[in-house]
Amino acid sequence: MYKILIVEDDSVIAQNIADYLEKWSFEVKIIENFEKVVSDFIKFQPDLVLMDINLPFYDGYYYCEEIRKIAKTPIIFISSAGDDMNIVMAVTVGADDFIAKPFKLVVLKAKIDAILRRVYNFNSENNLIVHKDVIFDSLKDTVKYQENVIELTKNESKILYLLLEHRDTIVTRDELMRSLWESDHFVDENTLSVNVNRLRKKLEQIGIEDFIVTKKGRGYLV
């Protein structure tokens, strides 16, 4: 079941969209407190966001940029401000598509389906890695464990991806540094240790203990 987050201050429009998508078995959440858009995004972990432009506190462009700092989740703008300038602005800040209001719900769903197929289905064989009940999504930079989900930074994601790709095998510190910085020169080894420790602490937050094992003088393995 795909999860859709609706960031729309017109409650009637938001509810109509939610009711329609729920009939098609989507799990939908409507933002109610516009001071908590980003934190609600992190908690809900949607597969796609529907974003209006004119919103309380900050506009949709701002929220799109904030989401893009932490996730690659597809974002579709839905707005009555459908002129070329707003469409260009939406794409510039990271939107995947733009639908001008008023629109038919069947058209909106077709757009959503197309993006979900392109982003998730075509990558489904490659972006998910499962090891010891830990599910890593390299497309979304997330780790899921026993219904708990956490978002990773780019460096944390690269480290975990390399370790999981070579699971049950030691990955050397040099290999990790080359993967992170495309060089094993002029990089303080302590920087790698800091990144690994941050990743460990994040995994511990959702109950994943002792997942990354240090092999002293050699590297790490999972």
ROKOLDO-936542 format. One record per atom (N, C-alpha, C, O): x, y, z; residue in three letters. Coordinates in steps of 0.05 Angstrom, whole numbers, plus 32768, in hexadecimal, padded with zeros to 4 digits. Each point is the difference from the previous one (the first is absolute). Example, Ala and Ser with C-alpha at 12.3 -4.5 7.8 and 13.67 -1.06 7.14 Angstrom:
REM residues 2
81087F8E809CALA;7FEE80188000ALA;801280188000ALA;80158000800DALA;7FE480157FE5SER;801080188001SER;7FF18016800ESER;800A80168004SER;
REM end
This chain:
REM residues 222
80117FE88000MET;7FEF80188000MET;801280198000MET;801080048012MET;7FEC800D7FDATYR;800F80197FFFTYR;7FF480158012TYR;7FE880018004TYR;802980108007LYS;7FF880158012LYS;8003801B7FF3LYS;801580077FF5LYS;7FD58009800DILE;7FFF801A7FF3ILE;7FFD80168016ILE;7FED7FFD8010ILE;802480177FF0LEU;7FFD80168012LEU;7FF580187FF1LEU;800B80087FEBLEU;7FDF8004801FILE;7FF380177FF3ILE;800680198010ILE;7FF980028017ILE;801580117FDBVAL;8006801A800DVAL;7FF080157FF1VAL;8009800C7FEDVAL;7FDE7FF8801DGLU;7FEC80117FF3GLU;7FEF800D8015GLU;7FF57FF28011GLU;800980297FEFASP;7FF2800E8015ASP;7FE280027FFBASP;7FF180088012ASP;80067FF17FD7ASP;7FE37FFF7FFBASP;7FF67FE58009ASP;80057FEC7FF2ASP;7FEE80138025SER;7FF97FE6800CSER;7FEC7FF07FEESER;80017FE88001SER;7FEE80267FF0VAL;7FED7FF27FEFVAL;800F7FF27FEAVAL;7FFA7FE97FFAVAL;801880257FF8ILE;800F7FF47FEBILE;80117FE9800AILE;80017FEB7FF4ILE;800D801A8023ALA;80117FEB800CALA;7FEF7FE78006ALA;80097FEA7FFBALA;7FE080198011GLN;7FF07FE98007GLN;7FF47FF27FE8GLN;7FFF7FE78000GLN;7FFA80287FEBASN;7FF67FF37FE8ASN;80167FEF7FF3ASN;7FFB7FEA7FF7ASN;801D80208009ILE;80177FF17FF5ILE;80047FE78011ILE;80047FEA7FF5ILE;7FFC801A8025ALA;80067FE98012ALA;7FEA7FEA7FFDALA;80077FE97FFEALA;7FE080208001ASP;7FEA7FEC7FFEASP;80037FF07FE6ASP;7FFC7FE87FFFASP;800B80267FEBTYR;80037FF37FE6TYR;80177FEC8000TYR;7FFD7FE97FF7TYR;801A80208014LEU;80187FEF7FFFLEU;7FFC7FE88013LEU;800A7FEA7FFALEU;7FE9801A801CGLU;7FFB7FE98013GLU;7FEF7FEB7FF3GLU;80037FE88007GLU;7FEB801F7FE7LYS;7FF07FEC7FF1LYS;80127FEE7FEFLYS;7FF97FEA7FF9LYS;801E80218000TRP;80147FF17FF0TRP;80167FF38011TRP;80157FF97FF6TRP;7FE580058024SER;80117FF28013SER;801A800F8007SER;80147FF48008SER;7FED80267FF4PHE;801780108009PHE;7FFB8007801EPHE;7FEA80038009PHE;802C7FFE8005GLU;7FFF800B801CGLU;8006801D7FFEGLU;801580087FF6GLU;7FD980098014VAL;8002801D7FFCVAL;8001800E801BVAL;7FF17FFA8013VAL;8020801A7FEELYS;800180128018LYS;7FFE801D7FF6LYS;800E80087FEDLYS;7FE180078020ILE;7FFD801D7FF9ILE;800E80108016ILE;7FFB7FFC8018ILE;801680167FDFILE;800D80128014ILE;7FEB8012800CILE;7FF1800E7FF2ILE;800F7FF38029GLU;7FED8011800EGLU;800E8018800DGLU;7FF580168002GLU;80237FE68008ASN;80108015800CASN;801780077FEEASN;80137FF17FFCASN;7FEB80277FF7PHE;801380077FECPHE;801B800A800CPHE;801280087FF1PHE;7FF07FF88029GLU;80198005800DGLU;80117FE78003GLU;801780008007GLU;7FDC7FE97FF2LYS;800D7FE68004LYS;80017FF07FE6LYS;7FFF7FE78001LYS;800280267FE8VAL;80007FF27FE7VAL;80177FEC7FFEVAL;7FFD7FE97FF9VAL;801B8021800CVAL;80187FEF7FFDVAL;80017FEA8015VAL;80077FE97FF9VAL;7FF3801D801FSER;80007FEC8015SER;7FEB7FEA7FFBSER;80047FE98005SER;7FE480207FF1ASP;7FEB7FEC7FF9ASP;80097FEF7FE8ASP;7FFA7FE87FFFASP;801480257FEEPHE;800B7FF17FEAPHE;80137FEA800APHE;7FFE7FE97FF7PHE;8013801D801BILE;80147FED800BILE;7FF17FE9800EILE;80087FE97FFEILE;7FE4801E8012LYS;7FF27FEC800FLYS;7FEF7FED7FEELYS;7FFF7FE88004LYS;7FF480247FE8PHE;7FEF7FF07FEFPHE;800E7FF07FEBPHE;7FF77FEB7FF7PHE;8021801F8000GLN;80107FF27FEBGLN;7FEF7FFA7FE7GLN;7FFE7FE97FF8GLN;7FF7802C7FFBPRO;7FEF7FFB7FE9PRO;80117FF77FE8PRO;801880047FFEPRO;7FD97FF07FEFASP;800D7FF87FE6ASP;7FFD80167FECASP;800E80007FEBASP;7FE08013801ALEU;7FFC80167FEDLEU;7FF280178010LEU;7FF17FFB8012LEU;8015801E7FE6VAL;7FF58017800DVAL;7FF080107FEBVAL;800A80057FEAVAL;7FDE8004801DLEU;7FF180137FF0LEU;8002801B800ELEU;7FF880028017LEU;801380127FDCMET;80078019800CMET;7FF380187FF2MET;800380047FE8MET;7FEE800C8028ASP;7FF580197FF5ASP;801680158002ASP;80147FFD800FASP;7FE9801A7FE3ILE;801480158001ILE;7FF980138017ILE;801180068011ILE;7FD780057FF0ASN;7FF880148014ASN;7FF77FF28019ASN;7FEA7FF48001ASN;8026800E8014LEU;7FFB7FF28019LEU;800680138017LEU;800D80147FFDLEU;7FE87FE5801BPRO;800680118018PRO;801E7FFE8007PRO;800D7FEC7FFAPRO;7FFD80298012PHE;801C8002800APHE;801480027FE9PHE;800C80157FFDPHE;7FF87FD57FF4TYR;801280007FEATYR;7FF27FF57FE7TYR;7FEC7FF28003TYR;801E80147FE6ASP;7FF37FF67FE8ASP;800B7FE47FF9ASP;80127FF6800DASP;7FE17FFD7FDFGLY;80077FE57FF9GLY;801C7FFD7FF5GLY;800D7FEB8003GLY;7FFE802B7FF1TYR;801C7FFF7FF7TYR;80137FFB8017TYR;80137FF07FFETYR;7FE8801E8018TYR;80117FFD8018TYR;7FFF7FE4800ATYR;80157FF48006TYR;7FD380017FFDTYR;7FFD7FE5800BTYR;800C7FEB7FEDTYR;800C7FED8009TYR;7FF280187FDDCYS;800C7FEE7FEDCYS;801E7FFF8003CYS;800D7FEB8000CYS;7FFF802D8003GLU;801D80028004GLU;80097FF2801AGLU;80157FF38001GLU;7FDB80118014GLU;80077FF3801AGLU;7FFE7FE27FFEGLU;80127FF2800BGLU;7FDA80047FE7ILE;7FFE7FE37FFDILE;80177FF57FEFILE;800B7FEB8005ILE;7FFC80247FE6ARG;80167FF77FEEARG;801B7FFF800FARG;80127FF27FF7ARG;7FF1801C801FLYS;80187FFE8010LYS;80037FE5800DLYS;80177FF88007LYS;7FD37FFA7FFEILE;80017FE7800FILE;7FF57FE77FF1ILE;80047FEA8009ILE;7FEF801B7FE0ALA;7FF47FE97FF2ALA;7FFD80057FE2ALA;7FFF80177FF7ALA;7FFF7FD37FFALYS;7FFB80027FE4LYS;7FE37FF97FF8LYS;7FFA7FFA7FE9LYS;7FF58006802BTHR;7FE37FF97FFCTHR;7FF480117FEATHR;800380198000THR;7FEE7FDB7FEDPRO;7FF4800F7FEBPRO;7FEC8015800BPRO;7FF27FFB8013PRO;800E801D7FE1ILE;7FEE80158008ILE;7FF1800B7FE7ILE;800D80077FECILE;7FD97FF98016ILE;7FEF800C7FEBILE;7FF4801A800BILE;7FF27FFF8014ILE;801280177FDEPHE;7FF380198008PHE;7FE380007FF4PHE;7FFC7FF97FE9PHE;7FF1800F8028ILE;7FE580047FF7ILE;7FF8801D8007ILE;7FFF80078018ILE;7FFC80097FD4SER;7FFC801D8006SER;7FEF800D7FEASER;80027FF97FE9SER;7FEF801B8020SER;7FF280117FECSER;801280137FF2SER;7FF9800C7FECSER;801F7FF88020ALA;801480127FF4ALA;80107FF07FEBALA;80177FF98005ALA;7FDC80007FE5GLY;800C7FEE7FECGLY;800E800E7FE9GLY;80037FF47FEBGLY;800680248019ASP;800F800E7FEBASP;801C7FF57FFDASP;800A7FF28011ASP;800280157FD9ASP;801B7FF57FF9ASP;801480058016ASP;80117FEF8007ASP;7FEF80298005MET;801380088014MET;7FFE7FED8019MET;80157FF8800AMET;7FD380037FFFASN;7FFC7FEE8017ASN;80087FE37FFAASN;800B7FF38011ASN;7FEF80057FD6ILE;80087FE47FF9ILE;801E7FFE7FFFILE;800B7FEC800AILE;800380287FEBVAL;801D80007FFFVAL;800B8001801CVAL;80147FF18006VAL;7FE1801F800BMET;80098002801CMET;7FFD7FE6800EMET;80127FF8800FMET;7FD87FFA7FEDALA;7FFB7FE7800DALA;80147FEB7FF8ALA;800B7FF28011ALA;7FFB800D7FD5VAL;80147FED7FF7VAL;801B8007800AVAL;80107FEE8007VAL;7FF6802C7FFBTHR;801A80098009THR;80067FF7801DTHR;80167FF98007THR;7FD58008800AVAL;80047FF9801CVAL;7FFE7FE28005VAL;80037FF78017VAL;7FF87FF97FD4GLY;80017FE38003GLY;7FE67FF17FFBGLY;7FFF7FE88006GLY;7FEC80257FF0ALA;7FE77FF27FFBALA;80037FED7FE8ALA;801080047FEFALA;7FE07FE78012ASP;80007FEC7FEBASP;7FEB80057FEBASP;80027FF77FE9ASP;7FE98018801EASP;7FEA80067FEEASP;7FF08017800BASP;800380088017ASP;7FEB80037FD8PHE;7FF080178007PHE;7FE47FFC7FF4PHE;7FFE7FFB7FE8PHE;7FED80078028ILE;7FE57FFE7FF6ILE;7FF180198007ILE;7FFE80078018ILE;7FF780077FD5ALA;7FF280198005ALA;7FE37FFA8008ALA;7FF37FEF7FF5ALA;80048020801FLYS;7FE47FFE8009LYS;7FEF80127FEDLYS;800A80147FF6LYS;7FDD7FE48005PRO;7FF37FE78009PRO;80097FE87FEFPRO;800780037FE9PRO;7FF97FE68023PHE;80077FE87FF1PHE;7FED7FE98007PHE;7FF280018015PHE;800D7FEB7FDALYS;7FF07FE98006LYS;800F7FEC8011LYS;80187FFC7FFBLYS;7FDB7FF88018LEU;800E7FEE8012LEU;800B7FE87FF1LEU;80157FF58007LEU;7FDE80037FE4VAL;800A7FE97FF0VAL;801B80077FF3VAL;80117FEF7FFDVAL;7FF2802A7FFBVAL;801980097FF4VAL;801680018015VAL;80177FF87FFBVAL;7FE28012801DLEU;801380018016LEU;800A7FE48006LEU;80187FFC8004LEU;7FD57FF17FFELYS;80097FE58006LYS;80117FF47FEALYS;80147FF28006LYS;7FE680147FE1ALA;80117FF67FEAALA;801C800B8002ALA;80147FF27FFBALA;7FEF8027800DLYS;801A800C8004LYS;800F7FF38017LYS;80187FF97FFELYS;7FDA80038018ILE;800B7FF38017ILE;800A7FE37FF9ILE;80167FF98007ILE;7FD97FF87FECASP;80077FE57FF8ASP;80197FFF7FEEASP;80117FEF8004ASP;7FF080247FEAALA;801780017FEDALA;801A8005800FALA;80147FF37FFBALA;7FEB80208018ILE;80198006800FILE;80077FE98012ILE;80187FFA8003ILE;7FD57FFA800ALEU;80067FEA8012LEU;800C7FE97FF1LEU;80127FF2800ALEU;7FE380087FDEARG;800B7FEA7FF0ARG;801D80077FF8ARG;80127FEE8001ARG;7FF3802A7FF7ARG;801A80087FF7ARG;80157FFF8017ARG;80167FF77FFCARG;7FE28014801AVAL;801380038017VAL;80047FE6800FVAL;80167FFA8008VAL;7FD47FF77FFDTYR;80027FE98012TYR;80007FE57FF1TYR;80127FF08005TYR;7FDA800C7FEAASN;7FFE7FE57FF4ASN;80187FF97FEFASN;800A7FEA8001ASN;8000802A7FEFPHE;80167FFA7FEFPHE;801A7FFB800FPHE;80147FF57FF6PHE;7FEC80148024ASN;80187FFD8010ASN;7FFD7FEC8016ASN;80127FFC8010ASN;7FD77FF77FF1SER;7FFA7FEF8017SER;80137FE98004SER;80047FF88017SER;80087FFE7FD3GLU;80127FEA8003GLU;801B8009800BGLU;800F7FF0800BGLU;7FF780297FF1ASN;801B800A8006ASN;800280118019ASN;80168001800CASN;7FD5800D7FFCASN;800380148015ASN;7FFC7FF5801CASN;8007800D8013ASN;7FED7FDB7FF0LEU;7FFC7FF5801ALEU;80147FEA8006LEU;80047FED7FF1LEU;800980158027ILE;80127FEC8009ILE;7FF77FF7801CILE;7FFD80118011ILE;7FFF7FD57FF2VAL;7FF77FF6801AVAL;80157FEE800CVAL;800B7FEE7FF3VAL;7FFC80178027HIS;80147FF1800EHIS;7FFA8000801EHIS;7FFE8015800CHIS;7FFE7FD37FFFLYS;7FFA7FFE801DLYS;7FE780108008LYS;8001800E8015LYS;7FEB7FF17FDBASP;7FE6800E8004ASP;8003801F7FFDASP;7FED800E8006ASP;802A7FFB7FF2VAL;8004801D7FFBVAL;7FFB80057FE2VAL;800C7FF27FEFVAL;7FE38021800BILE;7FF980067FE4ILE;800B801B7FF9ILE;7FF88015800BILE;801B7FEC7FE2PHE;800C80197FF8PHE;7FF680077FE4PHE;80027FF07FEDPHE;7FF480288010ASP;7FF6800A7FE6ASP;801480157FF6ASP;80008016800AASP;80107FE27FE3SER;801580127FF6SER;7FF480177FEFSER;800D80147FFCSER;7FDB7FE87FFALEU;7FF380157FF1LEU;7FF780178012LEU;800280177FF9LEU;7FF37FE1801ELYS;7FF580148012LYS;801380078018LYS;7FFA80118010LYS;801D7FE07FF1ASP;801380048016ASP;7FF37FFC801BASP;800480108012ASP;7FED7FDA7FF0THR;7FF37FFA8019THR;80067FE48009THR;80077FEE7FF0THR;7FF7800E802BVAL;80037FE5800BVAL;7FE77FFA8010VAL;7FF680118010VAL;7FFF7FD77FECLYS;7FE87FF8800ELYS;80067FE78010LYS;800D7FEE7FF7LYS;7FE980128022TYR;80047FE98012TYR;7FE87FFF8013TYR;7FFC80128010TYR;7FF57FD87FEEGLN;7FE97FFB8012GLN;7FEE80198001GLN;7FF9800A8015GLN;7FFE7FFE7FD3GLU;7FED80167FFDGLU;800C801C8006GLU;7FF280147FFEGLU;80277FED800AASN;800D801A8005ASN;801180077FE8ASN;800D7FEF7FF4ASN;7FF2802B8005VAL;800F80097FE8VAL;801180188008VAL;7FF78011800FVAL;80217FF07FE6ILE;801180178004ILE;800D80097FE6ILE;80077FEF7FEFILE;7FFD802B800EGLU;800C800C7FE8GLU;801E80028005GLU;800980088015GLU;80077FF27FD6LEU;801D80028001LEU;800A80187FEFLEU;7FF380087FEDLEU;80248002801BTHR;800D80147FEFTHR;800D7FF27FE8THR;80017FE78000THR;800980287FEDLYS;800C7FF47FE9LYS;80187FEF8007LYS;80037FEA7FF6LYS;800E8020801CASN;80187FF18008ASN;7FF97FE7800FASN;800B7FEA7FFCASN;7FE180188016GLU;7FF77FE9800FGLU;7FF57FEB7FEEGLU;80047FE88003GLU;7FED80217FE9SER;7FF47FEE7FEDSER;80157FF17FEFSER;7FFE7FE87FFBSER;801780277FFDLYS;80167FF47FF0LYS;800E7FEB8011LYS;80077FEA7FF5LYS;7FFE801C8024ILE;800E7FEC8011ILE;7FEF7FE78003ILE;800A7FEA7FFDILE;7FDD8019800ALEU;7FEF7FE98004LEU;7FFC7FF07FE6LEU;80007FE78001LEU;7FFD80277FE9TYR;7FFD7FF27FE6TYR;80187FEE7FFATYR;7FFD7FE97FF8TYR;801B8022800CLEU;80197FF17FFALEU;80027FE88013LEU;80087FEA7FF8LEU;7FF2801A8022LEU;80017FEA8013LEU;7FEC7FEA7FF9LEU;80067FE88002LEU;7FE280207FF7LEU;7FEB7FEC7FF9LEU;80067FF27FE6LEU;7FFA7FE87FFDLEU;801180267FF0GLU;80077FF37FE6GLU;80157FEB8004GLU;80027FED7FF1GLU;800F80168024HIS;80157FEC8006HIS;7FFB7FF4801CHIS;80137FFA800EHIS;7FD380017FF8ARG;7FFA7FF6801AARG;800E7FE58005ARG;80047FF07FEEARG;8002800C802CASP;80107FE98009ASP;801C80007FF6ASP;800E7FEC8002ASP;7FFB802A7FF3THR;801B80047FF6THR;800B801A800BTHR;7FF180148002THR;80287FEC8006ILE;800C8019800BILE;800480147FEAILE;800C7FFA7FEBILE;7FEA801E8019VAL;800580177FEEVAL;80158011800DVAL;7FFD800A8017VAL;801A7FFA7FDCTHR;8016800F800CTHR;7FF9801E8002THR;7FEF800A7FF2THR;802080038020ARG;7FFC801D8003ARG;8008800E7FE6ARG;7FF380147FF9ARG;80217FE37FF9ASP;8008800C7FE7ASP;7FEA7FFF7FEBASP;7FFA80137FF2ASP;7FF87FD6800DGLU;7FEA7FFC7FEDGLU;7FE980148007GLU;7FF4800C7FEEGLU;80077FF7802BLEU;7FEA80128009LEU;8008801D7FF9LEU;7FEF800F7FF7LEU;80297FF8800EMET;8009801C7FFBMET;7FFF80067FE2MET;7FF980167FF8MET;800F7FD67FF8ARG;7FFF80057FE3ARG;7FE380037FF6ARG;7FFB80107FEFARG;7FF37FE1801ESER;7FE480017FF8SER;7FF4801B8008SER;7FF0800C7FF2SER;80187FFE8026LEU;7FF58019800ALEU;800C80197FF2LEU;7FF180127FF9LEU;80297FEE8004TRP;800D80187FF7TRP;80107FFC7FE6TRP;800E80117FF7TRP;7FEE7FD77FFCGLU;800D7FFA7FE7GLU;801F80028002GLU;800D80057FECGLU;7FFD7FF8802CSER;801D80018004SER;80067FF6801CSER;7FF080048013SER;80277FEF7FF1ASP;80087FF9801BASP;801780118009ASP;800E7FF98013ASP;7FF7801E7FDFHIS;801580128007HIS;7FF5801A800BHIS;7FEA80087FF9HIS;802580048018PHE;7FF9801A800BPHE;7FE68000800FPHE;7FF380158003PHE;80047FD58007VAL;7FE87FFE8010VAL;80087FF5801BVAL;800B7FEB8003VAL;7FEE80248012ASP;80067FF7801BASP;7FEF7FE78006ASP;7FE880007FFDASP;80267FEB800BGLU;7FF17FE78005GLU;7FEC80038016GLU;7FEC7FF28001GLU;801880228011ASN;7FED80058015ASN;7FE580087FF5ASN;7FEB7FFC800CASN;801580117FDCTHR;7FE780087FF3THR;7FEF7FE87FFATHR;7FE880018003THR;80247FEA7FF3LEU;7FF17FE77FFBLEU;7FF57FF58019LEU;7FE97FF88001LEU;802780078014SER;7FF77FF6801ASER;7FE7800F800ASER;7FED7FF5800BSER;801480257FF2VAL;7FEA80118009VAL;7FE77FF97FF0VAL;7FEA7FFE800CVAL;80187FFE7FDAASN;7FE97FF97FEFASN;7FF57FE58008ASN;7FE77FFD8001ASN;802A7FF08004VAL;7FF77FE58007VAL;7FF28001801BVAL;7FEB7FF38004VAL;8020801C800FASN;7FF48002801BASN;7FE5800D7FFFASN;7FED7FF9800EASN;8010801B7FE1ARG;7FE6800D7FFDARG;7FEC7FED7FF4ARG;7FE880008008ARG;80207FF07FE5LEU;7FEF7FEC7FF4LEU;7FF77FEC8015LEU;7FE87FF98002LEU;802B7FFE800EARG;7FF97FED8016ARG;7FEB800B8013ARG;7FED7FF38007ARG;801780268001LYS;7FED800D8012LYS;7FE580027FF4LYS;7FEC7FFD800ELYS;8012800A7FD8LYS;7FE680017FF3LYS;7FF27FE58000LYS;7FE87FFE8005LYS;80287FED7FF5LEU;7FF47FE57FFFLEU;7FF67FF9801CLEU;7FEB7FF38002LEU;802480148012GLU;7FF87FFA801CGLU;7FE6800D8007GLU;7FF17FF68011GLU;800980227FE3GLN;7FE8800E8007GLN;7FE77FF17FF8GLN;7FEB8003800DGLN;80177FEB7FE0ILE;7FE97FEF7FF8ILE;80047FE38008ILE;7FF37FEE7FF5ILE;801F800D801FGLY;80037FE6800BGLY;80137FED7FF3GLY;80007FE88006GLY;801180227FE8ILE;80137FEF7FF2ILE;801B8002800FILE;800F80137FFDILE;7FF67FD98014GLU;801880008011GLU;80167FEF7FF4GLU;7FFA7FEA7FF4GLU;801F801E800EASP;80177FF07FF9ASP;7FFE7FF67FE3ASP;80087FE97FFAASP;7FED80287FF4PHE;7FFD7FF77FE4PHE;801A80027FF1PHE;80077FEF7FF0PHE;800780278014ILE;801A80057FF3ILE;80167FF78012ILE;8004800B8016ILE;800C7FE17FE2VAL;80157FF58011VAL;801B800B7FF7VAL;800680007FE8VAL;800A800A802BTHR;801B800A7FF9THR;80147FE98002THR;80017FF18013THR;800E800C7FD8LYS;80167FED7FFFLYS;801A80118002LYS;800A800B7FEDLYS;80017FF5802BLYS;801680128006LYS;80177FFD7FEDLYS;800A7FEA7FFBLYS;7FFF802D7FFAGLY;801680007FEEGLY;7FF97FF77FE4GLY;801180007FEEGLY;7FD57FF9800DARG;7FF97FF67FE6ARG;7FE880107FF4ARG;8002800A7FE9ARG;7FE87FF88025GLY;7FE9800E7FF6GLY;7FE77FF9800FGLY;80007FFD8018GLY;7FEA80007FD8TYR;7FE67FFC800CTYR;7FF17FEA7FF0TYR;80067FFB7FE9TYR;7FE67FF98025LEU;7FEE7FEE7FF2LEU;7FE57FFF800DLEU;7FFE80078018LEU;7FEE7FF07FD9VAL;7FE57FFD800CVAL;7FF77FE37FFBVAL;7FEA7FF98007VAL;
REM end
